[in-house]
Amino acid sequence: MKFYEIRSDLEKILLDFCDMQAATPVKSKAFKRLAERVRALSDAYTEDPAGMQTDVFSAEQMLKAYVLYYLPVNLVKLFPVLDELKGLPLFTKKYFTMLDLGCGPGTYTLGMLENIAAGTVLQKATTVRLFGIDREQQSARAAQKLTQDYVAGKKSTLRKEWQIRFTQGLLDPDVLRYERIPKCNLIMAGNVVNELDSERFGEFAVFLEQQLATNGAVIVLDPGTRASFRKLLKLKEEISTRTSLHLYAPCIQPGTCPLAADKKAWCHEKVFWKPPPVVQALDRLTGFTKEKGLKYSYFTFLKQPAGLRERFPKVEPGSIWRVISYVMKHKGENRLYVCNGQRRVLLRRLRRNTTPENADFDTASRGQLVWFEGGITRGPFLDITKESRFRIL
Ligand SMILES: C[S@@+](CC[C@H](N)C(=O)[O-])C[C@H]1O[C@@H](n2cnc3c(N)ncnc32)[C@H](O)[C@@H]1O
């Protein structure tokens, strides 16, 4: 299992923005107030998941609480999603343009910058253009400052020409067309889809396609809750039916999501990380447990016809699946849900049927890609038998 981290220099930039010190005592009034605001943000979102009310973000102190806590919590979810995309032509461009829709304080642009600083993407880029749009002026300003500070603090490693422009604006396809944003290699919509009018997802999907450069990618990432998943799924359907973009991940095969008809189930991933000290301290005060892993749901679409299955040329595409549950331990057997985008299957392996050829079954975890053959259908299960083979890819 991979553990992600954010860099200490990013944490320092976030602390500076919020006029806090790394050493601010947890028992101080300032820190306790911060924890109260983090809790208030959580309550606001729980009460109204479809729209963190405007005034929540326009209050400066609330924005700062968001920056210190939710920004790193959200940002790290981009890392595994980007890992799946690394190696694609969009990250080897000389000129790279990213658009962060509903950017908030620049969460996902900073996530991209963390990857550029780590040297895992855009090594060849000479010019990087970062655009972001948010309906909140305060958020757009925060994004402008945080990204500029990040780039300025890493002049020696981030030796590129930077153009950074975050503006206040609405994610209304009619309005977006007039923003004069060049074609983008990466368009990111993070934790915002749930706040948009789903009646206009069709137009939004067309905008995404038109705004995307050849070889470009769209990442739509959401909080990973049951409520938000329905809207995410609707946008996925609109992009699939109204555009010629290609679904890249998490589904292995394009098609109607097998969970679409199941109102109780939703597809989500979990990322594991080492939270920065300030998040750990806030967790102790709020009772939140971000160190246990963070849920999210996502879709990645590409302009070019490529799928995740092409990463494994030696494996028959029809036998690649994604794990969408944890290993459920029952008496004498383990169970696991896998999905290929068209079909969800409940795998079962009796403990007495464990062999070296299927031992990976016990260590499979949510989000991993797996390959298996030789399963036998028994009632609701597809049984992994002594003769079956099961491997984590
Ligand atoms: C939950 S925050 C997510 C911020 C950031 N992307 C992140 O993940 O941390 C949602 C953001 O979307 C913005 N937003 C919501 N509806 C919008 C709209 N119609 N047009 C532009 N921005 C919008 C809000 O102002 C807010 O900053």
Residues whose N, C-alpha, C, O or C-beta is under 5 A from the ligand:
A	BS01	LIG	Y70 N74 L101 G102 C103 G104 T107 I133 D134 R135 E136 S139 G169 L170 L171 G190 N191 V192 E195
